[in-house]
Amino acid sequence: MKQQEDIISKPTESAPPRPSIQPEKPVEGMPIEDKAIIQRAYRNLLKSINTPLGTEDRDQIRLAFEMAAKAHQEQRRKSGEPYILHPIEVARICVEEIGLGPTAVVCALLHDVVEDTEISLKEIHDQFGERVTLIVDGLTKLDSLHDSESPQAENLSKVLKAMVSDVRVVLIKMADRLHNLRTIKSMAHHKQLKIAAETSTIYAPLAHRLGLYKIKMEFQDLCLKITEPEEYHDIAEQLAQTKRAREVYIREFTRPIEEGIAELGLNARITGRPKSIYSIRNKIKTKHVAFEDIYDLFAIRIIIDVPPVQERLSCWQVYTLVTDHYKPIPERLKDWITTPKANGYESLHTTVVGPEGRYVEVQIRSERMDEIAERGFAAHWKYKGIRGIGKADVFENWLNQVRETLENNDSGSAVEFLADFQSNLFSEEVHVFTPKGEMKILPEGATALDFAFSIHSDIGCTCQAVKVNNRLVPINYVLKSGDQVQVITNKNQKPNEGWLQFVATSKAKNRIKAALKEEKFKQADFGKDILTRKLNNLKVSVDENVDMLAKAFGYPNRLEFLSAIHLEQVDLSELKRFRADGQKLVELEETARVDAHPEIPAESPKFKSNFKPEVIINGEPGNYYMYTFATCCNPVQGDPIFAFVTTKEGVKIHRTTCPNAPYMLANYDYRVLKADWGHTVKADFIANIVVIGIDIGPGAIHKLTDTISNMGINIRSFSISGEGGYFEGRIGLVVVNTDELNKTMRALRSFEWVTSVSRAD
């Protein structure tokens, strides 16, 4: 990865000589008040660069600043501030929060000029050279994508493909996204939702994969603030209220540890920080507990300053010290020092029982490990070659997997590429071993067949059986950390369609698809021979008519059609529907064709109903659209909603918190329409809730149903299950709006034996 040589602090590549530019030269053509704000921001950027800058670096940064300031001088952000403040802040984030060097600063300052101004890539190349041009090009959105299956997917694919050549492309893109999220208030809410969906599905997992944990957590928190503002602010307020009590507890908890570390003669610092709002909300939702019942609201981090060769021993010494004072929970010990995560993360985690019986997570790591955990790829590059512990370059290994995904994306579909790419963004991994003891890291959920393909494509394609821990298992066996896997091959074995359901990794999926396509080509050759014989009777050629016939018989292309002929899945007696007209076949009777991608009717007849609530779509009365409510999330009047144009079912109204919303908003934002509730109409909505509590016997059902009925709410469905003193009930309610639903949920929470009531997705 020679292109990364200056990723931290080395000088930018040589460019044509130019005169030195004074750093405080004023920006021409701007109001005086704007000049002052911009120059202040620029000086803050220069101060944030904590490595010495050479004359050439400083000149290139100044030249980039002046070019961007001039190009953007007529532009303002939605908030009203000069647009140039955005690229300056993106550059500052790159330096101060990610740890990139001067080349990244230049590229960040220029990242919008080609897309939004008259500046061309050629001008960038003439002024700054090849490397800066490559990065800026990777950051520039594609034009003319109206006919694309998914413009967002196309643009994201471009960024990710450029990342393989230079990782700084995606790091600058993440800094750009972070600043946009921090300043998103002035944007329309439906646009905020699209950005949040794209961030949560691509950028947050990508930040995790590149080891940028702090940025990942901020992405998640800011997205939650957009999608579920009430929950976000509720948790933030409770964290603020309990801050002082937490600080007192942390001081009490760490006092004996600090004394013990001093006795060991180690230089260390101890910090305590609350968990992210997003992770707290997830725990509330998945564990069905209240905020007050979450004991591990914060983590203690012990960071020791020792040389690399002493890191592991010193971390375990500190672990022993911690567990001497507090009782550990064995199953919560996670050793990512001996076996780092696939994104380079190293740390020793344990959970102990602290004062007052509270669970406390303790993270033990070195200063080097902490910088890698905070700054990910950039810090990893900084320490490469001087770590002294001889571990493989995990980022290079991962980028090689991304390259394979790119090379094997035969479909050309940006959406499919993104789906494959996302399979490389797993947050957890499993570590398994070959019979010779070689360790393989695979994503959580990977199967024995994935393992076979990870060894070699030929081994995967000829995999007949698999032994795990010397026991024969199905090829779709889901691997667990520590498994030893042996693959049994047979040269006559070939992949089949079913195998695609047995694998989780993009490498395995792509290899299987390639093998199936190769087999399909062989079948198509046989199918073409059969069709040729049939068409000889009509004295027409196959090549002139095969595409038309494929479409007429309902196949997407000639390959699928000819392959189906060989497999005897096509009734060729239907050829009697056609007659020869010269060298071409013509259907005897025309059949109506249905557009697979209907447009929204511009002036459809009004859909009148006495019970259907009014929805305003894109500022227009929703009755002009044949809209229906999505059953995947069951919107209730009062929920935040959006409209989505489907290909076959018209317009669907979804909740903004719908489980499918991130995928739709991230990949098909051009089919997303703004939607709001119109005039209040008394209508019936189905809302599903989950009630969890202590099993008090048959009386529980009676009390729950009585409470609901006494409020005048109809119960559409009711199921309850439980054991060991615990129950979980799922209730379908017929309500008129969210106020009625929330009132019902509050009433059910009032029972002491009910621990949580939540809305089901």
N, C-alpha and C positions, 0 to 999 in steps of 0.2 A: 504493500500500500504506500508506494513512494509519494503519491499525491498528498499524503497527510503530513509531510515532513515539517510543515510550518503550522501545524494545527494548534499548537499552544503558544509559542512565543518567538519562533524563529522568524527572520525577516521574510517579507513577501518576495516572490520571484522577481528577477530582474526585469525591468521595463526600460523603454527608451529613455535616455537621460532627459531631465527637465529641470528648469530652475526651481530652487527652493521656494516654497510658498509660505508666507507668514501665517501662523496659526490664528491670528485674530483679525484677518482681513474681513471687512464687513460684507454681508450678503447684499448684493445689489438688487434694486427693484422691489424692496419690501418696506412696509410701514415701519417706523422707528420702534414702536412698541413690540412688533413681531421680531425685529432684529435682536432686541435685548433678550427676549425669551429664548430664541433659537441659539444665540451665542452662549447663553448660560447652559442650555442643554448640551451643547457641543463641548463646552469646557468640562462639564460633569462626565461626559463620555471619556474624554482624554484622561481625567483623573482616575477613572475606574480601571484603566489599563495598568496593572501593577508590575509589569515587566518593562525594562528599559526599551524605548523605541529608538531605532536608528533613524537617521535623517531621511532615508528613502521610505521607510514605513510611515513616518509622520507626514511626508509629502504626499504619499498615495492616499492616506486617510483624509488629508485636507482637500485634495483634489476631488475625491469621491464625494465629500461633504458639499463642496461648492457646486459640483455638477448636479447632485440631487436637489440641493436647495434651489438652484436656478430652474431646474426642470419642474419642480413641484410648487413654485412660488405662487401660482394662481389657484392652487388647490387647497381645500380645507377639509378636515374630517367632519363627520356628522356632529361632533361636539362643538364645532366652530373654531377649533384651534388650527394653526398652520399645519399642513399635512407633513412637512419635513420633520416635525417632532416625532412622528411615528417611526420612520427608519432610524433616527438617532437613538430612540429608546430600544428598538430591536437590537441595534449594535451594542448598546450598553448591557442588555440581558445576555447577549452572546459572550461578552467578556466577563462580566461580574458574576453571573449566575450559572453559566455553563462552562466558562473557563477557556474560551477559544482565543485565538491570536489575531494579529493585525489583518491577515487576509480576510478573515471572517468579518471583521469590522468594515472593511472596504465593501465586501459583497452585501452586507446587511444594509449599509447606507444606500446602495444602488438597487436593492432587491425589487423595487416597484417601478423603476424609471422606464424600463423597456415596455412593461405592460400598460402603464398609465400615462406616459408622456411620449414626446416625439423622439427621444433618444433611441438609437438602434444598437443592436448587438455589435455591429461593426465599429461604432464609435467606442463602445466599451472595450472591444478588443484592441483598438488602436491606442487607447490611453492606458489600459491596465494589463494587457496580455491575455494569454490563452486560459490560464487557470481561473481567473476571475470571471472571464466570459462564460466558461463552462458552468460555474456555480450560479451565476445570475440567470443564465438560460434555463437551468434546472428549476429556478425559483419563479420563472415567468409562466403565467397561465397560457394554455393553448387558446387560439382564436377559432372562430367559426365552428362551434361544437353544437349548433342547434339540432343537427340530425344525429348526434351521438346517442348511443343507448343510455349513457350516463355521463354528462359533462364533468361532474365532480370526480367520478371514478377515473376518467381520462386524465384530469389534471393531477390527481393524487398519484396515478400510475407514473406520470412523467417525473414527478418529484422523487418517487421511490426508485425509479430506474436510474435517475441521475445520482442517487445516493450510493449506488454500487460503485460509481467512478469516484465520488468524493462525498464522504459521510457528512461533511459540513453543509451540504445542500439541505438535508433533512433537519440538522441541528438549528440552522438559521430559520427554517420554516417553522420549527417548534417555538423559537423565540418570537417570531412574527405572530403565531397563533396565541401565544401567552399574552402578549401585549394587547391583541385584539380582544381577548376575553376580559382582561383587566379593565378595559375601557368600553365595554359593550353596552353600557346603559343607554346610550343615545340611539341605539339601533332598534328597529321595530321588533316586537317580541317574536313574531313568527320567523324572522331571520335569525334571531338569537337561538331559537330552537334548532334550526338547521346547523348552525355552527357548533352548538353543543353536541348534537348527535354525531357529527363528523369527528369532533374532538374525542368523544368517549369511545368511538368504535375504532379509530385509527391512531390518533396522536397520543392518547393516554397509554394504550398498550405499547406503542412504539417507544415512548419515553421510558417505560418499564424495561423494555427489551434492551435499550441502550444504557440502562443503569441510572437514568435521571429521576431518582425517586422523589426528590423534592418537587420537581416540575410535574411529575405524574400526579402527585397528591393535590397540587394546586389546580391542575386541569380538572380532576375529579370533583373537587370542592366547588369550583366555579361553574361547572356543568350542572351540578346539583342545585346550585343557587338559581340557575335559569329554569331548570325543569320542575323542581319542587321547592319553590322559594319559602313556603311556610315551614316545611320540615327543616330546611337549612337554617333559617333564622331562629327557629325554636331551639335547635341544638346549639347554635352559636351563643344564644342568650344564656342557656343553662351552663355552658362551658365558662362563660364570663362570670356568672354568679358563683361558681364553685372554684374559681381560679385561686383565690387566697387559701382556701382549705387544702387544695392540691399542693401548693407551694410549701405549706407547713408540713404536710405529710412527706413530701419528697425530701425535705431537710432532715426530718426524723429518720427516714429510711436510709439515707446515704451517709449519715454521720459515722456509724461503725465501719462502713466500707471504706470511707476516706481514711480513717485511722489505720485500718489494716493495710491499705495500699501504701501508706507512708512507711509502715514497718517493713514492707517488702522492698522498699527503696525504688519503687517505680514512679515515673513521672506520668501523671494521668489527670484528666479532667472529666468531671461527671456532669451530665446535663439531664434535665427531665422535660419532656415535651408531651402535650396531649396528642392523642391519635387524631387523624384528620376527621373533619365533620362527615365526609363521605363514608369512611370506614365505620364510624360510630352509627351512622344511619343504617348501614348495611347490617350491622350486628343487631340493631333494634328490629329490623325487618326480618332477618333470617332466623334469629333466636327467639323472636316474639317476646322481647323483654322491654321494660321501660328504661329510660335514661338512668334513673336512680338505681336500677339493678345491674348496671354495667360497672364492674369493679376495675377492669383493666382499661381505664380511660386514658392512661398515659403510659409511656415507656421510659425507663431509666437507661441512659446510654453512657457507658464507661469507655473512654477513648484513651489508650495508652500510647506514649511516645517512645518507641523502641526501634532499633534497626530491624530490617526485614527478616533476618535470620533468627531473631529472638521472638518474633510476633506470636507464633503458635504457642510456644511454651508459656509466655507471659499471659496470654489470654486465658489459658487453662488455669494458671495460678490464680488469676482474678476470679475465675468461675468458682474455684475451690473456696476462696475467701468468701464469696457471696453466699454459697450454700452452707458454709459453716455458721453463718448468722441467720439465714432464713431457709425454711424447708422448701426444697425444689419439688416441682411436679414433673416426674421423669418423662412422661409422654410429651411434654412441651419443650424438650431439649432439641434444638436444631443446630447442627454443626455444619455451617457453611464456610468454615475455615479449612477443614480437611478436604471437603468437596464443595468448591464454590458453585454458585448458581451459574447457569449457562450465560448470563449477562455479565459475569465477572464479579458479582456481589459476594463479599466475604464478611462474615460476622458470626459470632457465637451467641445464640439466643437461648434464654431459659426463662421460665415463669416460676416465681417463688411466692410463698405465702408470707406477706409482710405484716406489719403491725395491724391490729384490729381485724385480722383474718382476711385482708384484702389481697387479691392476686395482683402481682406486679411483674410486668415483662422487663427483663434486663437484657440489654444488648452490649456485648463486649467486643471491641475491635481496636485496631491500631489506627494511628493518624492516617497512614496510607490507605487503609481499608475504608476509613470514613470519607476521605476525599473521593475515592472511587464510587462509594455509595451515593454521595451527594452530586458528583459531576459526571459520573458514568464514563462514557467513551473518551472524553477529553482528558480526564485524569488518568484513565487507563493508559492512554498513549504516552502521557508524561512519564509514567513509571516503567513503560516497556523497556526491557533490556537492562534495567538496573534493579529489578526486584529481588534477584538472587534466590528465587524459589522455584524457578524452572517450570512454571505452568503454561499450558498452551494458550495461544491468543484466541480467547473465546469470541471476541468480536469478529475477527477474521473468519473463524469457522462459521459464524452465523451469516456473515455477508456472502460466504460461499454458498450457503443454502439458498439465500435470496437470488444469487446469480443462477443457480439451478432452476429455481422457480421461473425466472425470466426466460431462460433458454428453452424450457419445456412448455411454455404457454403457447401451444399451437393454435388455440382458438382465436387469439387476437382480441378477445373480449376483455375490456378493462375491468368490468365487474367481476369476471371470473378470476382475473389476475389478482384483484384485491382480496377475493375470498381465499385464494391460495396463499397470498402473502400473510393474511391474518392468521393462518394456521402456524406461521412462524413466530407469532407474538404471544405464545402461551406464557402465562405468568408462573406456572409451576412446571417442574421437570421430574422425570424418573431416571434413576441411574441403574442400568442393567449391565450384565457382563456376558462376554463370549465364553465358550468352554476353556479358552486359554487365559482367561482372567482380564481381557481388555475391556475397559469400561466404555459404554455407549450412553450418551445423554439424549433422551427422547422427550417430547412433550407429554404432559400428563394426559392419559387417555389413549396413548399409542398402543397398538396391538402387536402380537407376535409377528404378524405379516409386515407391519411397519419396520420391525427390527430386521427382518430378512432383507428388505429393500435398502435399509440403512447400511448394510454390509456391502451389497453390490446389487445392481439392477438385475443381473442374470440370476443371482441367488433368489431374489424376490420373485422373478417371473417363473422360476422352476421349483418354487417352494411347494412341497407336497404335504409335509407334516412338520410339527414343531414340538420339541421337548423343552419344558421349563422345569428346572430343578430336577432333571432326570425323569420327569413325568410327562407322558404324552398329553398335549392339550390341543384344543381347536385353534386354527390359525387366527381366529378373531379374539383370542384370549387377551384381556387387557393387562398390560404389564405393570408390575409393582417394583418399587426400588429394591434392589438387592437380588432380583431374579437372575438366574443364570440360564441363558437361552441357547439352544442348539437347533439349527435348521437342517431338516432332511430334504434333499432335493431329488428331482426326477426329471431327466432331460426331455421326457415326453409331456411334462406338465405345462399347461398354458393358462394365463390369466383369463378370467371370465367376468362378465358384467357384475356379478354378485360381489366380487372382490372389492369393488369401489365402496361398498357398505362396510367393509372390514378394516379400513385403514383411516388414519387421522392425519398423517403428514402429507404435505403437498408433494414431496418427492415420490412417495409411493403412488399417490393418485395420478400424477403425471406419467409415471412409467407404465402404470396399468392402462391408462387411456391411450398411450402411444402403442402399446402392444395390441390393444383391441382394435385400434385404427389400422394397424398393419394387417391384422387378420381380416378386417372388414374389406380392405383393398383386394385381398385374395378372393373373398366371397363375391365382391363386386365384379371381378373379372369373369367368374363363372356365371354370375347373373347376366352380364352383358352378352355372353354367348347364347344364353337361353332367349333373351329378348331379341337378339339379332335374327335368330331362326324364325321367331314369330313375325317380325316385321318384314322379313323377306317375302312373305306371302302378300303383303301390301305394297311391295316394291318401293319401300322408303328406307332411309338409313337411320341407324340408331343415333348417331351423333347429332343429327338435325332435330331429333324429337325427344331425346331422353329427358332433358330438363323440363319440357312442357309436360311430359307424362308423369314425372316425379311429382310435380305440383298438382296435377289432376288427380293422382292417386293419394294425395295427402302427405307426401314425404317432403322434408325440408330441403333435400338436395339429391343429386344423382347417386352419390355414394350410398346413402341410406336406402334409396329405392332399389338399386341394383343388388345390394346385399340382401335385401328382403326378398327379392325374386329368387335368389339362390336358396334361401331358407324356406321357400315355398309359403311365404307370408303374403304374397300378392296374387290375387285372382286375375290371371292374364286373359281369362275369357271376357273380361270387361273391355278388352281392346275393340270389341265390336261397337262400342260407343263412338268410335272414330272412323273417319274415312280419309283416304289419301287425296291431297290437293297438291299435285306436283311431288316434291320431296318432303312435304310437311303433312302432318296429321292434323285434322280439324275435328272438333267435337260435333256430333250430330245435333246435340241439344246444349244450349248454353246454360250454365248453372250460375246461380247468384254467388257472388263472392262477398264475404264479410270482412270488413276491414279489421285487422287484428289489433290496431291501435286507434280506436275512435277518438276523435277530438271531442271536447266538451261542447255540447249543443249551445250555439250562441243565443238562440231564442226558442228554447223548448217550451211546449205548453206548460202553463203553471200546474204544479202538482198540489192539488188542493186536498186538505184533510182537516177534520175537526180536531184530531188528536195529535197530529204530527207537529212537534215544536219547530219554530222558525229558526233557521240558521242563516247567518249572513256570511256569504262566501265571497272573498275578495271585494268586500264592500257592496256587493249586490245581493238582493234577496235570494236566498237559497232555493226558493221554489222554481227558479229558472233552471236549476240543475236537478237531475234525477238522482238525488243523494239518498244514501241509506246509512244506518249506524253500524259500525264495525262490531262484529261479535267477539273479536279477539280481546277487546278491552271494555266493551259495554259502556260507552259514555253516558253520563247522567247529566241532565240540565244543570249547569253551574260548573262542570268540569272545564279546565282549560282544554281546548280542542284545536285540531287542524283538519283540513280536507285533503284527500289524496285521490288523484285521478288514476283509476285502475285501467287495465287494458280491455277488460271484458264486462266489468260490473258497474260502470259509471263511476260516480264520486262516492267515496266512503269517508265517513266522519270518524276520526280516531281521537282518543285522549292523548294529550302530549306525553303522558307517562305510559302509554301503551308499550308492551314488551317489544313490539315490532317497529316502534317509532324510530329508534336510532338507525336501523338499517334503511328504512324508507327515506328518512331525512338526509342521511349521509350519502346515499347512492342515487336518489332520484328527486333532488330538490326542485327540479323544474316541473315535476308533477305534483308538488305540494302547494296548496292554496291556503291563504289565511282564512280562518273560520272563527266566528263568534256567535254566541247565542243571541237571538233576536228578542222579540216581545215574548214575555212569559206566557206560556200556554200550558194548561194542566194536561200533562201527558204521562204515560206509564213507561218507566224505565226499569230494566233489570239490573240489579247490583248484587254482586256476590261478596260475602264477607267471611272471614275466618275468625272463629272464637276459640281461644285456648284457655284452659284453666284446670283447676283441681277437681277431680271426679268426686262429686258428693252423692252419687247414686242417681236413681231415676228422677229425683226431684229437679235435677239440673235442666233436663229437657223441658219439663213443665214450666219452670221459672223463666227460661229463655223465651219460649214461645208465647207465654202469657204476656210478658213485657212487650214483645213486638206487637201482638194483637191489640193490646190495650192502647197502643199508640196509633191504631188505625192503619197499620202497615200489613199488607198481604204477604204471606210467605209462599214463594213459588217452589222452593225446594229446600230440603233439610236432610243432612246426613251427619252422623256423629260416630266417632270411633275413639278408642283409647284403651290403655292398660296401665297397670301399676300406679293407679291413682291420678292418671293424667288423661285428659280428653281433648280432642280437636273436633270442632263442629264447623261444617260448611253450610252456610245459609244463603239461599237466593231470595232477595227481597224485591218487591215491586214498589218503587218510590217515584215521586214526582220531580225531585231535584236533590242536589247535594246537601242542602240544609236539612231536609227530612232524613237523609241517609246519615249525616253526621250526628243528628239528634238521637237517632236510634242507636248508633254505635256508642255514644256517651252513656246512654241508659244501660246498655249491657255491661259497660266497663264498671258501673257502680257496684256490681256484686263483688264482694271480697274474694270469692273463689274464682273469679275470672281474672286471668293474668294479662291477657291482651286481646284486643279486637282490632282487626285490620282489614283493609279492602283487598280482595284477591285480584291479582292481575288477570 
